[in-house]
Amino acid sequence: MPELPEAEALVRSLRPLLPGYAFDRVQVLRPDVLRVPAREFRQAVSGRRVTEVGRRAKNIVLTLDSGAAHLVVNLGMTGALVPLGFPEVEPPRPTHPALRFFLGSGRSLVYDDVRRFGCVEFLTAAEWADRTRRLGPEPLSAGYGWQSLHQGLQASRTPVRNWLLDQRKIAGVGNIYASEACFRARVHPQRRADRITEEEAKRLHRGLRQVLRSAIRHGGTTLRDYRDASGEPGRNRSRLRVYGREGLPCWRCKTPVQRIVFGNRSAFLCPSCQC
């Protein structure tokens, strides 16, 4: 599933294209990606103008009519936002379009989703404010220091990897970057959160921000489906230190990387560096 870096990379590729365009009309091809009836969604969105393209957690957020409403897109596992008719980009044609937003002048924005695990929502300003309040802090924000991370960890007995995946605790981190951050911090992913020391919290905070920033710089991590607005895959996969590298030598000590499963999710670690 796309995580914070993938959502941010997609936002950065859409930001030069969409602001200023209005949704002339909306075509709903697969209503199961909506949480309201198709007719209600079409009526709510049609005529609205995109004034900003941003991100919150793993969501792409199109601000409409200067903040009066928001179109919130969670890509799920295979979702993509494909801008068509823009001379600046030439993405592949959508293969499984679920929604088509017509922008005029031959341009459109398509929400494409093979497995349709993603979701597209129209939220009023009040509804969006309530939604974002229920999400944790952004790990790359200037105000989120290691002390905040440590304080949050100390209040939980859950494994630290699971704590990092909880969007109410910290926003946007998924399994890839949780595993990578634990490796950089030399912390075992099954360690209880409340047993993370201050020094370990400093390393975890630093490692988490490093892996997220690096992934953004390299366009995100494409394991299979993720593409940006131009249809380009992310280039960060080769920079992963443990995720998906079971049996390969650790970058530090050459011990084979292990994969373990807990909480119904795989975690990757070096058994020597993260003991």
VOBA-1610 file (N, C-alpha, C; in pm, whole numbers, padded with zeros to 5 digits, always signed):
BEGIN
Met+00084-00119+00000Met+00000+00000+00000Met+00088+00124+00000Pro+00058+00223-00085Pro+00136+00346-00083Pro+00136+00410+00055Glu+00253+00458+00096Glu+00269+00521+00227Glu+00296+00670+00207Leu+00340+00736+00312Leu+00361+00881+00306Leu+00448+00924+00186Pro+00564+00863+00163Pro+00647+00911+00051Pro+00581+00896-00085Glu+00508+00787-00105Glu+00442+00767-00234Glu+00330+00870-00254Ala+00250+00893-00148Ala+00146+00995-00158Ala+00207+01133-00183Glu+00317+01164-00114Glu+00381+01294-00131Glu+00439+01309-00271Ala+00500+01204-00323Ala+00555+01212-00459Ala+00444+01233-00561Leu+00331+01167-00544Leu+00219+01186-00635Leu+00164+01328-00624Val+00153+01379-00502Val+00106+01516-00482Val+00197+01615-00554Arg+00327+01596-00541Arg+00421+01689-00603Arg+00414+01685-00756Ser+00376+01571-00812Ser+00363+01564-00957Ser+00229+01618-01006Leu+00127+01621-00918Leu-00004+01675-00954Leu-00016+01824-00926Arg+00063+01874-00832Arg+00047+02013-00787Arg+00065+02115-00899Pro+00157+02095-00993Pro+00168+02195-01100Pro+00054+02189-01201Leu-00029+02084-01198Leu-00128+02062-01303Leu-00269+02105-01266Leu-00317+02073-01146Leu-00460+02078-01118Leu-00515+02210-01066Pro-00444+02285-00983Pro-00505+02407-00927Pro-00554+02502-01037Gly-00675+02552-01014Gly-00739+02642-01109Gly-00844+02575-01195Tyr-00839+02443-01205Tyr-00939+02371-01285Tyr-01061+02337-01200Ala-01178+02345-01264Ala-01303+02307-01198Ala-01351+02173-01253Phe-01421+02099-01171Phe-01480+01973-01214Phe-01610+02004-01289Asp-01603+02004-01421Asp-01723+02032-01501Asp-01831+01927-01476Arg-01787+01803-01473Arg-01879+01693-01439Arg-01797+01574-01394Val-01864+01479-01334Val-01798+01361-01279Val-01868+01237-01331Gln-01791+01143-01381Gln-01845+01015-01427Gln-01805+00907-01327Val-01903+00837-01272Val-01878+00729-01176Val-01892+00597-01249Leu-01780+00528-01266Leu-01778+00401-01336Leu-01781+00282-01240Arg-01723+00301-01122Arg-01718+00195-01021Arg-01757+00256-00886Pro-01885+00254-00853Pro-01931+00322-00731Pro-01879+00261-00601Asp-01817+00142-00608Asp-01769+00081-00484Asp-01646+00151-00428Val-01587+00248-00499Val-01477+00326-00441Val-01528+00447-00365Leu-01661+00467-00363Leu-01722+00578-00291Leu-01786+00528-00162Arg-01808+00621-00069Arg-01877+00587+00056Arg-02017+00646+00062Val-02057+00709-00046Val-02192+00763-00058Val-02246+00721-00194Pro-02377+00731-00217Pro-02431+00698-00349Pro-02368+00784-00459Ala-02354+00726-00577Ala-02288+00795-00687Ala-02354+00928-00719Arg-02486+00933-00717Arg-02555+01058-00749Arg-02521+01167-00649Glu-02517+01131-00523Glu-02484+01229-00419Glu-02341+01280-00437Phe-02250+01191-00472Phe-02111+01231-00492Phe-02099+01325-00611Arg-02162+01290-00722Arg-02156+01374-00842Arg-02208+01515-00814Gln-02320+01523-00745Gln-02379+01653-00715Gln-02290+01736-00624Ala-02223+01671-00528Ala-02138+01743-00434Ala-02013+01798-00500Val-01957+01723-00595Val-01827+01758-00651Val-01839+01847-00774Ser-01940+01826-00856Ser-01951+01899-00982Ser-01955+02049-00960Gly-01875+02121-01039Gly-01869+02266-01029Gly-01765+02317-00931Arg-01709+02231-00850Arg-01608+02273-00753Arg-01474+02296-00824Arg-01397+02392-00773Arg-01269+02426-00832Arg-01155+02382-00741Val-01053+02318-00799Val-00935+02277-00723Val-00849+02400-00696Thr-00822+02427-00570Thr-00737+02542-00536Thr-00604+02500-00476Glu-00592+02374-00434Glu-00465+02328-00376Glu-00459+02177-00383Val-00339+02123-00398Val-00316+01978-00393Val-00220+01951-00278Gly-00262+01870-00181Gly-00178+01844-00065Gly-00190+01700-00019Arg-00134+01675+00096Arg-00131+01540+00152Arg-00152+01546+00302Arg-00222+01447+00356Arg-00231+01426+00500Arg-00223+01277+00523Ala-00121+01235+00601Ala-00095+01092+00622Ala-00071+01026+00487Lys-00148+00920+00455Lys-00132+00851+00327Lys-00231+00900+00222Asn-00302+01006+00251Asn-00409+01054+00165Asn-00365+01170+00077Ile-00411+01170-00047Ile-00399+01287-00134Ile-00522+01373-00109Val-00502+01501-00087Val-00612+01590-00050Val-00619+01705-00152Leu-00729+01710-00228Leu-00754+01821-00318Leu-00844+01921-00246Thr-00791+02037-00217Thr-00871+02143-00154Thr-00956+02209-00261Leu-01085+02221-00233Leu-01180+02274-00330Leu-01235+02408-00283Asp-01250+02500-00376Asp-01312+02631-00347Asp-01249+02697-00226Ser-01115+02701-00226Ser-01038+02772-00121Ser-01067+02722+00020Gly-01092+02593+00032Gly-01109+02534+00165Gly-01251+02506+00205Ala-01347+02537+00120Ala-01487+02510+00153Ala-01515+02360+00161Ala-01436+02281+00088Ala-01454+02135+00087Ala-01323+02071+00043His-01320+01937+00052His-01199+01863+00017His-01237+01732-00051Leu-01157+01695-00150Leu-01167+01564-00211Leu-01049+01483-00158Val-01078+01377-00084Val-00975+01300-00015Val-00964+01163-00083Val-00843+01131-00127Val-00819+01008-00202Val-00721+00921-00126Asn-00767+00802-00088Asn-00678+00700-00033Asn-00659+00594-00141Leu-00536+00573-00183Leu-00508+00488-00298Leu-00526+00340-00274Gly-00541+00299-00146Gly-00550+00157-00119Gly-00424+00087-00165Met-00438-00028-00229Met-00321-00104-00274Met-00282-00070-00418Thr-00381-00044-00504Thr-00351-00032-00647Thr-00408+00094-00709Gly-00451+00191-00627Gly-00511+00312-00682Gly-00408+00403-00746Ala-00456+00487-00840Ala-00371+00584-00907Ala-00457+00701-00952Leu-00400+00821-00948Leu-00464+00939-01006Leu-00390+00972-01135Val-00463+00970-01245Val-00402+00983-01377Val-00454+01109-01445Pro-00369+01210-01466Pro-00412+01330-01538Pro-00400+01308-01688Leu-00507+01330-01761Leu-00508+01309-01905Leu-00531+01442-01978Gly-00466+01456-02091Gly-00484+01575-02173Gly-00395+01691-02135Phe-00303+01671-02042Phe-00208+01775-02003Phe-00080+01757-02085Pro-00036+01861-02155Pro+00086+01845-02237Pro+00211+01820-02155Glu+00208+01854-02025Glu+00327+01838-01942Glu+00357+01691-01909Val+00256+01605-01910Val+00275+01465-01872Val+00209+01374-01975Glu+00263+01254-01989Glu+00206+01156-02080Glu+00198+01020-02010Pro+00107+01006-01914Pro+00095+00878-01843Pro+00028+00772-01931Pro+00049+00646-01899Pro-00024+00541-01970Pro-00174+00557-01951Arg-00252+00511-02047Arg-00397+00519-02034Arg-00444+00431-01919Pro-00542+00478-01842Pro-00594+00397-01731Pro-00653+00266-01783Thr-00628+00160-01707Thr-00678+00028-01746Thr-00804-00012-01669His-00821+00044-01549His-00937+00010-01465His-00995+00139-01404Pro-01045+00231-01488Pro-01096+00358-01436Pro-01219+00338-01348Ala-01219+00405-01234Ala-01333+00400-01144Ala-01410+00532-01143Leu-01336+00645-01151Leu-01397+00778-01154Leu-01325+00861-01260Arg-01401+00946-01328Arg-01341+01039-01422Arg-01395+01179-01394Phe-01302+01271-01363Phe-01337+01409-01336Phe-01302+01491-01461Phe-01402+01548-01526Phe-01380+01625-01648Phe-01347+01769-01609Leu-01236+01821-01662Leu-01184+01951-01623Leu-01199+02057-01732Gly-01250+02022-01847Gly-01261+02116-01957Gly-01135+02118-02041Ser-01145+02177-02161Ser-01031+02191-02253Ser-00967+02055-02285Gly-01048+01950-02284Gly-00998+01817-02318Gly-00918+01750-02208Arg-00917+01809-02089Arg-00841+01753-01976Arg-00933+01681-01879Ser-00877+01582-01814Ser-00954+01508-01712Ser-00858+01448-01611Leu-00914+01410-01499Leu-00839+01339-01393Leu-00912+01209-01367Val-00843+01097-01380Val-00904+00965-01364Val-00851+00900-01238Tyr-00945+00849-01157Tyr-00904+00761-01047Tyr-00912+00618-01099Asp-00796+00554-01110Asp-00782+00421-01167Asp-00746+00324-01055Asp-00811+00208-01048Asp-00785+00118-00936Asp-00819-00024-00976Val-00717-00107-00992Val-00736-00245-01037Val-00820-00324-00936Arg-00779-00321-00810Arg-00846-00405-00709Arg-00954-00329-00633Arg-00957-00200-00649Arg-01060-00113-00589Arg-01067-00129-00437Phe-00950-00129-00374Phe-00943-00122-00228Phe-00930+00023-00181Gly-00910+00115-00275Gly-00898+00255-00240Gly-01033+00320-00217Cys-01030+00448-00184Cys-01154+00519-00151Cys-01139+00666-00188Val-01245+00724-00244Val-01249+00867-00277Val-01368+00927-00204Glu-01343+01034-00127Glu-01448+01095-00047Glu-01456+01245-00070Phe-01576+01298-00069Phe-01599+01442-00065Phe-01633+01478+00079Leu-01556+01571+00137Leu-01577+01612+00276Leu-01591+01763+00283Thr-01687+01808+00363Thr-01697+01950+00390Thr-01579+01994+00475Ala-01561+02125+00491Ala-01450+02175+00572Ala-01459+02121+00714Ala-01580+02117+00772Ala-01597+02068+00909Ala-01567+01919+00918Glu-01613+01843+00819Glu-01587+01699+00819Glu-01438+01670+00805Trp-01369+01746+00721Trp-01225+01726+00704Trp-01151+01764+00831Ala-01191+01871+00898Ala-01126+01911+01022Ala-01140+01801+01127Asp-01256+01738+01133Asp-01276+01628+01228Asp-01192+01508+01191Arg-01182+01478+01062Arg-01102+01364+01017Arg-00955+01384+01050Thr-00903+01500+01018Thr-00759+01522+01037Thr-00722+01527+01185Arg-00817+01570+01271Arg-00791+01570+01416Arg-00770+01429+01470Arg-00831+01331+01403Arg-00821+01192+01450Arg-00694+01123+01402Leu-00616+01191+01320Leu-00489+01136+01274Leu-00375+01187+01363Gly-00269+01110+01370Gly-00154+01150+01449Gly-00074+01260+01382Pro+00032+01305+01446Pro+00116+01411+01388Pro+00191+01363+01265Glu+00228+01457+01180Glu+00308+01427+01063Glu+00454+01410+01107Pro+00517+01297+01074Pro+00653+01271+01124Pro+00759+01366+01068Leu+00731+01433+00956Leu+00828+01524+00898Leu+00800+01670+00934Ser+00698+01695+01015Ser+00668+01833+01051Ser+00776+01888+01144Ala+00797+02020+01135Ala+00903+02084+01213Ala+00879+02068+01364Gly+00753+02061+01405Gly+00723+02054+01547Gly+00726+01915+01608Tyr+00753+01813+01524Tyr+00751+01677+01577Tyr+00894+01633+01608Gly+00934+01647+01734Gly+01069+01612+01776Gly+01076+01474+01838Trp+01197+01433+01871Trp+01215+01299+01929Trp+01145+01288+02064Gln+01133+01401+02137Gln+01065+01397+02266Gln+00918+01358+02249Ser+00854+01411+02144Ser+00714+01375+02118Ser+00701+01227+02085Leu+00795+01178+02004Leu+00794+01035+01971Leu+00812+00951+02096His+00910+00986+02178His+00937+00908+02298His+00818+00911+02393Gln+00756+01026+02409Gln+00640+01037+02497Gln+00526+00947+02450Gly+00502+00945+02320Gly+00398+00858+02267Gly+00429+00711+02286Leu+00554+00673+02265Leu+00594+00534+02284Leu+00578+00489+02428Gln+00612+00579+02521Gln+00607+00542+02662Gln+00465+00511+02711Ala+00365+00556+02637Ala+00226+00534+02678Ala+00167+00406+02622Ser+00249+00322+02557Ser+00196+00204+02490Ser+00281+00081+02519Arg+00216-00034+02529Arg+00285-00161+02549Arg+00292-00243+02419Thr+00242-00188+02310Thr+00240-00259+02183Thr+00381-00265+02124Pro+00410-00363+02037Pro+00540-00364+01970Pro+00564-00234+01893Val+00688-00189+01891Val+00719-00059+01834Val+00681-00052+01686Arg+00699-00161+01610Arg+00658-00160+01470Arg+00509-00134+01458Asn+00428-00202+01540Asn+00283-00183+01536Asn+00245-00041+01577Trp+00317+00015+01674Trp+00290+00153+01716Trp+00312+00248+01599Leu+00418+00227+01524Leu+00447+00313+01410Leu+00341+00302+01299Leu+00275+00188+01291Leu+00172+00168+01188Leu+00037+00229+01228Asp+00020+00262+01354Asp-00109+00315+01402Asp-00122+00461+01359Gln-00213+00487+01266Gln-00228+00622+01211Gln-00278+00723+01313Arg-00330+00675+01426Arg-00370+00767+01534Arg-00250+00813+01615Lys-00141+00737+01608Lys-00019+00771+01682Lys+00074+00858+01599Ile+00091+00822+01472Ile+00179+00895+01382Ile+00126+00872+01241Ala+00120+00976+01161Ala+00046+00970+01035Ala+00135+00937+00917Gly+00093+00840+00837Gly+00156+00816+00709Gly+00256+00704+00702Val+00297+00649+00816Val+00400+00544+00816Val+00334+00409+00794Gly+00390+00329+00705Gly+00343+00195+00680Gly+00453+00094+00705Asn+00431-00027+00658Asn+00520-00138+00693Asn+00661-00123+00636Ile+00671-00067+00516Ile+00804-00051+00456Ile+00892+00037+00543Tyr+00844+00157+00572Tyr+00928+00257+00638Tyr+00938+00234+00789Ala+00840+00163+00847Ala+00855+00123+00987Ala+00970+00024+01001Ser+00979-00074+00912Ser+01089-00170+00915Ser+01222-00100+00893Glu+01226-00009+00796Glu+01351+00062+00765Glu+01395+00151+00881Ala+01300+00219+00945Ala+01335+00307+01058Ala+01386+00226+01176Cys+01324+00112+01205Cys+01371+00028+01316Cys+01513-00022+01289Phe+01541-00056+01163Phe+01677-00100+01129Phe+01777+00012+01155Arg+01747+00132+01109Arg+01840+00243+01128Arg+01860+00275+01275Ala+01757+00253+01355Ala+01767+00281+01499Ala+01827+00165+01577Arg+01852+00051+01510Arg+01902-00071+01576Arg+01804-00118+01684Val+01676-00108+01654Val+01570-00148+01747Val+01496-00266+01688His+01475-00371+01765His+01399-00486+01718His+01252-00444+01702Pro+01188-00477+01590Pro+01050-00431+01568Pro+00949-00485+01667Gln+00983-00594+01739Gln+00891-00649+01838Gln+00913-00593+01979Arg+01010-00505+01996Arg+01031-00444+02127Arg+00906-00370+02171Arg+00873-00382+02299Arg+00760-00307+02351Arg+00789-00157+02343Ala+00690-00082+02299Ala+00710+00061+02278Ala+00755+00132+02405Asp+00697+00093+02518Asp+00729+00164+02642Asp+00868+00128+02697Arg+00939+00036+02629Arg+01075+00001+02670Arg+01181+00064+02580Ile+01138+00150+02490Ile+01232+00224+02407Ile+01293+00336+02490Thr+01425+00338+02499Thr+01493+00440+02579Thr+01496+00574+02506Glu+01538+00677+02578Glu+01549+00808+02515Glu+01648+00805+02399Glu+01761+00740+02419Glu+01861+00734+02313Glu+01806+00659+02192Glu+01734+00550+02216Glu+01675+00475+02105Glu+01567+00558+02035Ala+01491+00635+02113Ala+01388+00721+02053Ala+01452+00826+01964Lys+01566+00879+02007Lys+01638+00976+01923Lys+01679+00912+01790Arg+01734+00789+01799Arg+01777+00720+01677Arg+01658+00685+01588Leu+01549+00643+01651Leu+01429+00607+01575Leu+01370+00729+01506His+01365+00840+01575His+01314+00964+01518His+01400+01007+01399Arg+01531+01004+01419Arg+01623+01043+01312Arg+01613+00946+01194Gly+01609+00816+01223Gly+01602+00716+01116Gly+01472+00726+01038Leu+01361+00748+01108Leu+01232+00758+01041Leu+01230+00875+00944Arg+01277+00989+00991Arg+01279+01107+00903Arg+01375+01088+00786Gln+01486+01022+00810Gln+01581+00998+00701Gln+01521+00909+00593Val+01456+00800+00632Val+01404+00708+00531Val+01286+00770+00456Leu+01204+00849+00525Leu+01092+00913+00457Leu+01141+01019+00358Arg+01236+01101+00401Arg+01287+01205+00311Arg+01359+01146+00191Ser+01436+01041+00216Ser+01507+00977+00105Ser+01409+00918+00005Ala+01305+00854+00056Ala+01205+00794-00034Ala+01133+00900-00115Ile+01101+01013-00054Ile+01037+01122-00129Ile+01129+01172-00240Arg+01258+01190-00206Arg+01353+01239-00307Arg+01362+01144-00426His+01343+01016-00401His+01356+00916-00506His+01221+00872-00561Gly+01119+00951-00538Gly+00989+00927-00601Gly+00907+00817-00540Gly+00941+00773-00417Gly+00867+00666-00351Gly+00921+00529-00386Thr+00860+00427-00325Thr+00901+00289-00346Thr+00794+00216-00426Thr+00829+00168-00541Thr+00738+00086-00620Thr+00776-00060-00602Leu+00688-00136-00539Leu+00706-00281-00529Leu+00636-00351-00644Arg+00519-00294-00685Arg+00448-00352-00798Arg+00367-00246-00874Asp+00273-00178-00806Asp+00173-00099-00878Asp+00194+00051-00875Tyr+00261+00106-00774Tyr+00262+00251-00757Tyr+00329+00323-00874Arg+00263+00432-00920Arg+00318+00521-01023Arg+00283+00664-00986Asp+00366+00760-01032Asp+00333+00900-01010Asp+00242+00949-01124Ala+00217+01079-01129Ala+00122+01133-01227Ala+00170+01115-01370Ser+00300+01098-01390Ser+00354+01075-01525Ser+00358+00927-01561Gly+00317+00842-01468Gly+00323+00699-01490Gly+00457+00638-01457Glu+00546+00716-01393Glu+00679+00667-01360Glu+00679+00594-01226Pro+00747+00480-01216Pro+00757+00411-01086Pro+00854+00483-00995Gly+00839+00459-00864Gly+00935+00513-00768Gly+01070+00447-00783Arg+01175+00519-00741Arg+01312+00470-00760Arg+01378+00432-00627Asn+01299+00419-00521Asn+01358+00401-00388Asn+01381+00255-00350Arg+01329+00161-00425Arg+01337+00021-00384Arg+01481-00025-00362Ser+01572+00018-00447Ser+01711-00026-00436Ser+01780+00030-00313Arg+01718+00128-00246Arg+01777+00190-00129Arg+01726+00130+00002Leu+01635+00034-00005Leu+01584-00030+00114Leu+01692-00118+00177Arg+01705-00109+00308Arg+01812-00183+00378Arg+01767-00321+00426Val+01638-00333+00464Val+01592-00464+00513Val+01461-00508+00448Tyr+01370-00416+00420Tyr+01237-00455+00371Tyr+01248-00531+00239Gly+01190-00651+00236Gly+01191-00732+00116Gly+01324-00799+00086Arg+01418-00796+00181Arg+01553-00849+00156Arg+01582-00976+00237Glu+01480-01054+00264Glu+01497-01176+00342Glu+01605-01265+00281Gly+01701-01307+00365Gly+01808-01395+00322Gly+01928-01325+00262Leu+01914-01196+00228Leu+02027-01121+00174Leu+02110-01064+00288Pro+02238-01034+00265Pro+02323-00988+00374Pro+02287-00848+00422Cys+02294-00832+00553Cys+02274-00701+00614Cys+02377-00603+00560Trp+02334-00479+00537Trp+02424-00376+00486Trp+02536-00346+00585Arg+02511-00367+00715Arg+02612-00335+00817Arg+02705-00452+00843Cys+02646-00568+00876Cys+02726-00676+00933Cys+02728-00804+00848Lys+02652-00804+00738Lys+02646-00917+00645Lys+02568-01037+00697Thr+02508-01027+00816Thr+02419-01132+00864Thr+02295-01136+00775Pro+02244-01254+00739Pro+02125-01259+00654Pro+02005-01191+00719Val+01936-01111+00642Val+01814-01042+00689Val+01705-01146+00712Gln+01630-01129+00820Gln+01520-01220+00853Gln+01385-01154+00828Arg+01287-01236+00798Arg+01148-01193+00794Arg+01073-01263+00905Ile+01002-01188+00987Ile+00918-01245+01091Ile+00777-01193+01071Val+00680-01265+01122Val+00540-01225+01108Val+00479-01210+01246Phe+00423-01093+01273Phe+00345-01071+01395Phe+00244-00963+01365Gly+00132-00968+01436Gly+00024-00876+01406Gly-00027-00892+01263Asn-00015-01015+01209Asn-00058-01047+01073Asn+00017-00969+00966Arg+00134-00917+00999Arg+00215-00843+00902Arg+00359-00890+00910Ser+00426-00891+00796Ser+00568-00924+00793Ser+00650-00805+00844Ala+00761-00837+00909Ala+00860-00737+00945Ala+00996-00794+00905Phe+01085-00706+00865Phe+01218-00745+00820Phe+01321-00681+00913Leu+01425-00757+00947Leu+01523-00707+01043Leu+01654-00782+01028Cys+01760-00724+01081Cys+01887-00793+01097Cys+01893-00847+01238Pro+01899-00981+01257Pro+01898-01039+01391Pro+02021-01005+01471Ser+02126-00959+01406Ser+02248-00922+01477Ser+02245-00774+01517Cys+02211-00686+01425Cys+02211-00542+01455Cys+02092-00498+01538Gln+01983-00575+01536Gln+01860-00534+01602Gln+01820-00633+01709Cys+01916-00686+01779Cys+01884-00788+01880Cys+01824-00722+02006
//
